[in-house]
């Protein structure tokens, strides 16, 4: 990775303002080039990226819900949340690369909705884990009762 010339200590000399402007412009161009490269990589490997990010987002969010539902330690839940929010954020950035070139299709709306649901679920687990645990218990009891009705009939 290129080192940004802004961090160069020689630039801080008061007698070289033109040199500073030139290096600042070069640094911006280098950063733009790297962002373009990353965006192009993201678009050219879209299927692979989505095939990884969608299941891992759902899996990690489900793991967070299980940890909350099983009343595990707060430290374990917070660690799970920290890991579980990364794939949805990357998914948002991946879709943003498509929006930046003007691609508007059904997947570019479905994927951000999925990422939002995952982020909201993890935020709910972070903000109100006890309430989420009670909600999960109610849902599981209701589901078990409905399953038993189906089996009985």
C-alpha positions as a Markdown table, in Angstrom:
| # | Residue | x | y | z |
|---|---|---|---|---|
| 1 | Unk | 0.0 | 0.0 | 0.0 |
| 2 | Unk | 1.3 | 3.4 | -0.8 |
| 3 | Unk | 2.3 | 5.7 | 2.0 |
| 4 | Unk | 0.5 | 9.0 | 2.0 |
| 5 | Unk | 2.9 | 11.9 | 1.5 |
| 6 | Unk | 0.8 | 14.0 | 4.0 |
| 7 | Unk | 2.5 | 12.1 | 6.8 |
| 8 | Unk | 5.9 | 13.0 | 5.5 |
| 9 | Unk | 7.7 | 15.3 | 8.1 |
| 10 | Unk | 9.5 | 17.2 | 5.4 |
| 11 | Unk | 6.2 | 18.7 | 4.2 |
| 12 | Unk | 5.8 | 20.6 | 7.4 |
| 13 | Unk | 8.4 | 23.1 | 6.3 |
| 14 | Unk | 6.9 | 26.6 | 5.9 |
| 15 | Unk | 8.8 | 27.4 | 2.7 |
| 16 | Unk | 7.2 | 24.7 | 0.6 |
| 17 | Unk | 3.4 | 25.4 | 0.2 |
| 18 | Unk | 3.3 | 24.4 | -3.5 |
| 19 | Unk | 5.0 | 21.1 | -2.7 |
| 20 | Unk | 2.4 | 20.4 | 0.0 |
| 21 | Unk | -0.5 | 21.1 | -2.4 |
| 22 | Unk | 1.1 | 18.8 | -5.1 |
| 23 | Unk | 1.6 | 16.0 | -2.6 |
| 24 | Unk | -1.9 | 16.4 | -1.2 |
| 25 | Unk | -3.3 | 16.1 | -4.7 |
| 26 | Unk | -1.2 | 13.0 | -5.4 |
| 27 | Unk | -2.4 | 11.5 | -2.1 |
| 28 | Unk | -6.1 | 12.1 | -3.0 |
| 29 | Unk | -5.5 | 10.6 | -6.5 |
| 30 | Unk | -3.9 | 7.6 | -4.9 |
| 31 | Unk | -6.7 | 7.1 | -2.5 |
| 32 | Unk | -9.3 | 7.5 | -5.3 |
| 33 | Unk | -7.4 | 4.9 | -7.4 |
| 34 | Unk | -7.4 | 2.4 | -4.6 |
| 35 | Unk | -11.2 | 3.0 | -3.9 |
| 36 | Unk | -11.9 | 2.5 | -7.6 |
| 37 | Unk | -9.8 | -0.7 | -7.6 |
| 38 | Unk | -11.7 | -2.0 | -4.6 |
| 39 | Unk | -15.1 | -1.1 | -6.1 |
| 40 | Unk | -14.2 | -2.7 | -9.4 |
| 41 | Unk | -13.1 | -5.9 | -7.5 |
| 42 | Unk | -16.4 | -5.8 | -5.6 |
| 43 | Unk | -18.4 | -5.5 | -8.8 |
| 44 | Unk | -16.5 | -8.1 | -10.7 |
| 45 | Unk | -16.8 | -10.7 | -7.9 |
| 46 | Unk | -20.4 | -9.9 | -7.0 |
| 47 | Unk | -21.7 | -13.5 | -7.0 |
| 48 | Unk | -18.9 | -14.8 | -4.8 |
| 49 | Unk | -19.1 | -11.9 | -2.4 |
| 50 | Unk | -22.9 | -12.2 | -2.0 |
| 51 | Unk | -22.7 | -15.9 | -1.7 |
| 52 | Unk | -20.4 | -15.5 | 1.3 |
| 53 | Unk | -21.9 | -12.4 | 2.9 |
| 54 | Unk | -25.6 | -13.3 | 2.9 |
| 55 | Unk | -25.3 | -16.7 | 4.7 |
| 56 | Unk | -22.6 | -15.5 | 7.1 |
| 57 | Unk | -24.7 | -12.4 | 8.0 |
| 58 | Unk | -27.7 | -14.7 | 8.8 |
| 59 | Unk | -25.6 | -17.3 | 10.6 |
| 60 | Unk | -23.8 | -14.7 | 12.8 |
| 61 | Unk | -27.1 | -12.9 | 13.6 |
| 62 | Unk | -28.7 | -16.2 | 14.5 |
| 63 | Unk | -25.7 | -17.0 | 16.7 |
| 64 | Unk | -26.3 | -13.7 | 18.5 |
| 65 | Unk | -30.0 | -14.5 | 19.0 |
| 66 | Unk | -29.1 | -18.0 | 20.3 |
| 67 | Unk | -26.6 | -16.5 | 22.8 |
| 68 | Unk | -29.2 | -14.0 | 24.0 |
| 69 | Unk | -31.9 | -16.7 | 24.2 |
| 70 | Unk | -29.7 | -19.1 | 26.1 |
| 71 | Unk | -28.8 | -16.2 | 28.5 |
| 72 | Unk | -25.1 | -16.4 | 28.0 |
| 73 | Unk | -22.7 | -13.9 | 29.5 |
| 74 | Unk | -22.8 | -10.2 | 28.4 |
| 75 | Unk | -19.2 | -10.4 | 27.3 |
| 76 | Unk | -19.9 | -13.3 | 24.9 |
| 77 | Unk | -23.0 | -11.6 | 23.6 |
| 78 | Unk | -21.1 | -8.4 | 22.9 |
| 79 | Unk | -18.3 | -10.3 | 21.2 |
| 80 | Unk | -20.9 | -12.0 | 19.0 |
| 81 | Unk | -22.5 | -8.7 | 18.1 |
| 82 | Unk | -19.2 | -7.1 | 17.2 |
| 83 | Unk | -18.5 | -10.0 | 14.8 |
| 84 | Unk | -22.1 | -10.1 | 13.5 |
| 85 | Unk | -22.3 | -6.5 | 12.4 |
| 86 | Unk | -19.3 | -6.7 | 10.1 |
| 87 | Unk | -20.8 | -8.7 | 7.2 |
| 88 | Unk | -23.9 | -6.5 | 6.9 |
| 89 | Unk | -21.8 | -3.4 | 6.8 |
| 90 | Unk | -19.6 | -4.9 | 4.1 |
| 91 | Unk | -22.8 | -5.9 | 2.3 |
| 92 | Unk | -24.0 | -2.3 | 2.4 |
| 93 | Unk | -20.7 | -1.1 | 1.0 |
| 94 | Unk | -20.8 | -3.8 | -1.7 |
| 95 | Unk | -24.2 | -2.6 | -2.9 |
| 96 | Unk | -23.1 | 1.0 | -2.7 |
| 97 | Unk | -20.5 | 0.2 | -5.4 |
| 98 | Unk | -23.3 | -0.9 | -7.7 |
| 99 | Unk | -25.4 | 2.2 | -6.8 |
| 100 | Unk | -22.3 | 4.4 | -7.5 |
| 101 | Unk | -22.4 | 3.3 | -11.2 |
| 102 | Unk | -26.1 | 3.6 | -11.5 |
| 103 | Unk | -27.2 | 0.0 | -11.3 |
| 104 | Unk | -30.7 | -0.2 | -9.8 |
| 105 | Unk | -32.1 | -3.7 | -9.7 |
| 106 | Unk | -34.1 | -5.9 | -7.4 |
| 107 | Unk | -31.0 | -7.4 | -5.6 |
| 108 | Unk | -29.7 | -3.9 | -4.9 |
| 109 | Unk | -32.7 | -3.3 | -2.8 |
| 110 | Unk | -33.2 | -6.8 | -1.3 |
| 111 | Unk | -29.6 | -7.0 | 0.0 |
| 112 | Unk | -29.7 | -3.7 | 1.9 |
| 113 | Unk | -33.0 | -4.8 | 3.5 |
| 114 | Unk | -31.4 | -8.0 | 4.6 |
| 115 | Unk | -28.4 | -6.1 | 6.0 |
| 116 | Unk | -30.7 | -3.7 | 7.8 |
| 117 | Unk | -32.6 | -6.6 | 9.4 |
| 118 | Unk | -29.4 | -8.2 | 10.6 |
| 119 | Unk | -28.0 | -4.9 | 11.9 |
| 120 | Unk | -31.3 | -4.1 | 13.7 |
| 121 | Unk | -31.5 | -7.5 | 15.3 |
| 122 | Unk | -27.9 | -7.1 | 16.6 |
| 123 | Unk | -28.7 | -3.6 | 17.8 |
| 124 | Unk | -31.8 | -5.0 | 19.6 |
| 125 | Unk | -29.6 | -7.6 | 21.3 |
| 126 | Unk | -27.1 | -4.9 | 22.3 |
| 127 | Unk | -29.7 | -2.5 | 23.6 |
| 128 | Unk | -32.2 | -4.8 | 25.3 |
| 129 | Unk | -30.9 | -8.3 | 25.7 |
| 130 | Unk | -33.4 | -9.2 | 28.5 |
| 131 | Unk | -36.4 | -8.0 | 26.5 |
| 132 | Unk | -35.1 | -9.9 | 23.4 |
| 133 | Unk | -34.7 | -13.1 | 25.5 |
| 134 | Unk | -38.3 | -12.8 | 26.7 |
| 135 | Unk | -39.5 | -12.3 | 23.2 |
| 136 | Unk | -37.5 | -15.3 | 22.0 |
| 137 | Unk | -39.0 | -17.4 | 24.8 |
| 138 | Unk | -42.5 | -16.4 | 23.9 |
| 139 | Unk | -41.9 | -17.1 | 20.2 |
| 140 | Unk | -40.4 | -20.5 | 20.9 |
| 141 | Unk | -43.3 | -21.5 | 23.2 |
| 142 | Unk | -45.8 | -20.5 | 20.6 |
| 143 | Unk | -44.0 | -22.4 | 17.9 |
| 144 | Unk | -43.8 | -25.5 | 20.0 |
| 145 | Unk | -47.5 | -25.3 | 20.8 |
| 146 | Unk | -48.4 | -24.9 | 17.1 |
| 147 | Unk | -46.1 | -27.8 | 16.2 |
| 148 | Unk | -47.7 | -30.1 | 18.8 |
| 149 | Unk | -51.2 | -29.1 | 17.4 |
| 150 | Unk | -50.1 | -30.1 | 13.9 |
| 151 | Unk | -48.6 | -33.4 | 15.0 |
| 152 | Unk | -51.7 | -34.2 | 17.1 |
| 153 | Unk | -54.0 | -33.7 | 14.1 |
